[in-house]
Amino acid sequence: MNAPAFAIPMAANDSPKVWSMRFMLFIAGMGGLLYGIDIGIIAGALPYLESTASVTWRLSAQQLGFIVAAVLLGSVLSSLFAGALADWVGRKKVMVLSGLLFTLSIPIIALADGYTPLLLGRLLQGISGGLIGVVVPLYLAECLTADKRGRGTAMFQLLLTIGLVVAALIGLYYAREVETFAGGSGDALFAAKDQAWRSIFWICLAPGLVFTVGCLFLSESPRWLVGRGRPADIRAARAALLRSRSAAATEQELSDMQQARAISTGTAGQSQSAREPLLSRRYLVPFVLACVILACTQATGINSILAYVVNILNQAGLSGSTANSADVAIKVLNAVMTVVALLLVDRKGRKFLLMLGSGGIFLSLILAGSLFWSAERGRVDVTPTLQQLVQQDRLQLSVDAAGLARLGVAAGGAPQQLTLSYAFGDFSNVQSRRSDELDARPIEISREHTVQADSVIGAFFRRLHLNPFADPVSAASAPLVITQALVGPVPSATHGWLVTACIFAFVAFFAVGPGVCVWLALSELMPTRIRSNGMSIALLINQFVSTTIAAVFLPTVGNHGYAAMFFFWAGCTVVYFLVAAFVLPETKGKTLEQIEAHFARRR
């Protein structure tokens, strides 16, 4: 068997070094797998969670959006302290902690009996993902040689995409299981859907255990050990380097690390007072550049598209199992194109791939948005008619031929879709229903199912007159207002496949460019002095953008349509292309110390 492209050529008697490198890449790659599962698992579970939890627990569209976004919010929270924690206890221990949190989250989610434990479990998954997203690329960047760092760090992204594939395959399996109950009773179908989303999460327990146990057998980052400066740590750093390098290469790299540390701490021929401030150009320019790249990566909409892809394709015109099958194909394409990026990243460079990827993403988003716009502009506004059907601040309407006739819509046998926005005071919600759903159920709107009591946090801030959330007191007497109701034909399967093709292109270009290069930008651009904390802040911005988009996705597409969302992402991608083309320096083949020196020379 041939050695993989990322393996370091060694003599036969150096085979332990080869296996040490392979083991490190495998376990670090498992971190990428968990990160991918974090992002992708909700796509297959969401349709069944929405069908059951919205009935059992009366979840609103906003709450469902929070469940999707909770992973991203958890990443934001953990990103605040991931770098400081990694500096304090070491990269290895934080990786172990992230695995433990992921493993703990699974039973909390799968056994949830309400909104709060479900949200808590998803938050724990997100906290785990945030730690992984900072520490694993940081660990790889600090442990790999300069000529292997691009492909080695790309392994994290490759396993991330495989995690997405695994999540999609799990979702497809349970989609087909649920469809076997389509001809049975409504109760049997409901129970099958409830069991489906719980089982989808249970299956994710195994990779969490593998990653957690595997991290225990890794060596600590040599650069973190050198940064501590103690003789015992220097010896440990030398031992860690010798596991994957020759003796001569080890001594040279160790010397470079010690010299860089001496400069950053003011002990290399300059006084402590002569140290450069953190806001100097040497540190500020690469820090801001990394933050912009990470923010733009999420502003393409990648995480929301992957999380909501089954819903998106359903709305585009594909049936349930077909949309799940397309989801699997999209995730497989993502993995395949990541392999292509892995082969190109150390040949073509980061800058070229980011320009290629962001340009292709822009075109894909524009085309997808145009397809949705052409389908959505033909919808009929039935808001006044639906408002007249409200009785005693309640509404019940079946989206069948009779129900559509009450709205003045002559379906002519073609499947129709009703998208409805409504509010009781500040409490708003969006519901969308297709007339051809397997378990078609009426839309039921009432105050008790929409207005929710204050949470502990909400009550606290309301006493300070600072609460930004909806007020349940004023909503208790507010009338039911139909803010928007649109009816239109369900798009054709052809339309659905055209949208699928656009998303295929989007994912392919993302995988080749931002998918791999974003982790390299995160770890390579940051100077040694601020690397761990700088990576935390950059990833915090990255996850904040992603969380915001995921949280507003369902309300936005409910009120303004999918076209608006796709066009917004396309606009953000223009900024991405310009930054990649005119601001980003090439870091291919350079050591971390050489990259840092590049920004120092530009002061």
C-alpha positions, 0 to 999 in steps of 0.5 A, spaced: 500 500 500 502 506 498 503 511 503 498 517 503 500 524 500 501 527 507 506 522 510 513 524 511 518 520 507 522 516 512 526 510 512 524 503 514 527 503 521 523 510 522 516 506 521 514 508 528 515 516 526 510 514 520 505 511 525 505 516 530 504 521 524 498 517 521 495 516 528 495 524 530 492 525 523 487 520 524 485 522 531 485 530 529 481 528 523 476 525 528 475 532 531 473 534 524 468 528 524 465 530 530 465 538 528 461 535 521 456 531 525 455 537 529 453 541 523 450 536 519 446 531 523 440 536 524 439 536 517 436 529 517 433 530 524 429 537 523 423 535 519 421 529 524 423 534 530 419 539 526 413 534 525 413 532 532 416 537 537 411 542 534 405 538 536 408 535 542 411 541 545 408 546 541 415 549 538 415 555 534 419 556 528 423 561 532 424 555 537 426 550 532 431 556 529 434 556 536 435 549 536 438 549 529 442 555 531 444 552 538 450 548 536 453 555 533 451 559 539 455 554 543 461 554 539 460 562 540 460 561 547 466 556 547 470 560 542 470 566 548 475 561 552 478 556 548 484 559 546 485 561 553 484 554 556 488 551 551 494 556 553 493 554 560 492 547 560 495 545 553 492 543 547 491 536 548 487 536 555 482 541 551 481 536 545 479 531 551 474 535 554 471 537 547 470 529 546 467 528 553 462 534 552 460 531 545 459 524 548 455 527 554 450 531 549 448 525 545 444 522 551 441 529 553 438 530 546 436 523 545 432 522 551 429 530 551 422 530 553 421 538 552 424 544 549 429 546 555 433 539 555 433 539 547 436 546 547 441 544 552 444 538 549 445 542 542 448 547 546 453 542 549 454 539 542 456 547 540 461 548 546 464 541 544 465 544 536 467 551 538 473 547 542 474 543 537 474 548 531 480 552 535 484 547 538 484 541 533 487 546 527 491 549 532 494 543 534 495 541 527 499 547 525 503 547 531 505 539 530 506 539 522 512 541 518 511 547 514 511 542 507 506 538 510 501 543 514 497 545 508 495 537 507 495 535 514 490 541 516 486 539 510 485 532 513 481 536 519 476 539 513 476 532 509 474 528 516 469 534 517 466 533 510 465 525 512 462 527 518 457 531 514 456 525 509 455 520 515 450 525 518 446 525 511 446 517 510 443 517 517 438 522 515 437 518 509 436 511 512 431 514 517 427 518 512 426 511 508 424 508 515 419 513 516 416 512 509 414 505 510 409 508 515 406 512 510 400 508 509 399 506 516 395 510 521 397 517 523 399 515 530 404 510 527 407 515 523 407 520 528 411 515 533 416 513 527 418 520 526 419 521 533 423 515 534 427 517 528 430 524 530 432 521 537 435 515 533 439 519 529 442 522 535 444 516 538 448 513 532 453 519 533 455 517 540 460 512 537 465 517 534 465 521 540 468 516 544 473 514 539 475 521 539 475 522 546 479 516 548 484 517 542 486 524 544 489 521 551 494 517 547 497 524 543 503 528 545 502 535 547 504 540 542 511 542 542 510 549 541 506 550 547 511 546 551 516 551 548 512 557 550 512 555 557 520 555 557 521 550 563 527 545 562 522 539 563 517 542 557 523 543 553 525 536 553 518 534 552 517 538 546 524 535 543 521 528 545 514 530 541 518 532 535 522 526 535 516 522 534 515 525 527 522 528 525 529 526 524 534 528 530 537 534 525 530 537 523 528 536 530 534 540 533 533 546 527 525 546 529 526 547 536 531 552 535 527 556 531 521 556 536 526 558 542 528 564 538 521 566 536 519 565 543 525 569 546 523 575 541 516 575 543 517 575 550 523 581 549 529 576 551 532 576 545 537 582 545 531 587 547 528 590 554 522 587 556 519 595 555 521 594 548 516 589 546 511 591 541 504 592 543 498 587 541 495 593 537 501 594 533 501 592 525 505 586 526 499 583 530 493 587 528 493 586 520 494 578 520 489 578 526 484 582 522 485 579 516 483 572 519 477 575 522 474 577 516 476 571 512 472 567 517 466 572 518 466 571 510 466 564 510 460 563 514 456 569 510 456 565 504 451 561 508 454 554 508 452 552 515 445 554 514 445 551 507 448 544 510 443 544 516 437 546 512 438 543 505 433 538 506 428 543 507 430 547 502 430 542 497 423 540 499 421 547 498 424 547 491 420 541 489 423 535 491 419 530 495 422 527 502 426 521 501 429 525 494 431 531 498 434 526 503 438 522 497 440 529 494 443 531 501 447 525 501 449 526 494 451 533 496 455 531 502 459 526 498 461 531 493 463 535 499 468 530 501 470 528 494 472 536 493 475 536 499 480 531 497 481 535 491 483 541 495 487 537 499 491 535 493 491 542 491 492 546 497 500 546 497 501 546 490 496 552 488 496 555 494 491 558 499 490 565 495 488 562 488 483 557 491 480 562 495 479 566 489 476 560 485 472 558 491 469 565 492 468 566 485 464 560 484 460 560 490 457 567 488 455 564 481 452 558 484 448 563 489 445 568 484 443 562 480 439 559 486 436 565 488 434 567 481 430 560 481 427 561 487 425 568 485 422 565 479 418 560 483 416 565 489 413 571 485 407 567 482 404 566 489 398 569 491 397 574 497 391 571 501 392 575 508 386 579 508 382 573 506 385 569 512 384 574 517 377 574 516 377 566 518 380 568 525 375 567 530 376 569 537 383 569 536 384 562 533 385 559 526 384 552 524 385 551 516 386 545 513 391 545 507 387 541 502 382 542 496 376 545 501 381 549 505 384 552 499 377 554 496 376 558 502 382 562 501 379 563 494 385 559 491 383 554 485 388 548 485 386 544 480 389 538 483 396 541 483 399 541 490 399 548 493 403 551 499 401 556 504 406 560 508 403 564 513 406 569 518 402 571 524 403 574 531 400 576 538 403 582 540 411 581 540 410 574 539 410 572 532 411 565 528 411 562 521 408 556 519 409 553 512 404 547 509 404 543 503 397 540 501 401 533 498 404 532 505 404 525 507 401 526 514 397 533 512 394 536 518 391 542 519 394 549 521 392 550 528 393 557 531 392 559 538 394 564 543 396 558 548 400 555 543 404 561 541 405 566 547 410 563 552 412 565 559 418 569 561 424 565 562 429 566 568 433 570 564 427 574 560 424 575 567 431 578 570 432 583 564 425 585 564 426 588 571 431 592 569 427 594 563 432 591 558 429 585 556 429 585 548 425 579 548 417 579 547 413 581 553 408 575 555 404 580 559 402 585 553 401 579 548 396 576 553 391 581 550 393 582 543 389 580 538 391 575 533 394 578 526 395 575 520 401 579 518 402 575 511 399 569 508 402 567 501 399 561 497 402 558 490 404 552 487 409 547 489 415 548 484 416 542 480 421 536 480 425 540 475 425 546 479 427 542 485 433 539 481 435 545 478 436 548 485 440 542 487 445 543 481 446 550 484 447 547 491 452 542 488 456 547 485 456 551 491 458 546 495 464 544 490 466 551 490 466 552 497 470 545 499 475 547 494 476 554 496 474 556 503 472 549 506 480 548 507 483 554 506 479 557 512 482 553 517 489 554 514 488 562 515 485 561 522 492 558 524 497 560 519 496 568 519 496 569 527 503 570 530 505 566 535 504 571 541 497 571 539 495 565 536 491 561 541 487 567 543 487 570 536 484 564 533 479 564 539 476 571 537 476 569 530 472 563 531 468 567 535 466 572 530 465 566 525 460 562 529 457 569 531 455 570 524 453 563 523 449 563 529 445 569 527 444 567 520 441 560 522 437 563 527 434 568 522 433 563 517 426 560 518 423 567 519 426 570 514 425 565 508 418 565 511 417 572 511 421 574 505 422 568 501 428 563 499 431 568 494 432 574 499 436 569 503 440 567 497 441 574 494 444 576 501 449 571 501 451 572 494 452 579 496 457 577 502 461 573 497 463 579 493 467 581 499 470 575 500 473 575 493 475 582 493 479 580 500 482 574 497 484 577 491 487 584 493 489 583 501 491 576 503 498 574 502 500 567 500 502 562 505 504 556 501 510 553 504 512 558 509 513 556 516 509 559 522 515 564 523 516 566 516 509 568 516 509 572 522 516 575 519 512 577 513 507 582 517 513 584 521 516 587 515 510 591 512 510 595 519 
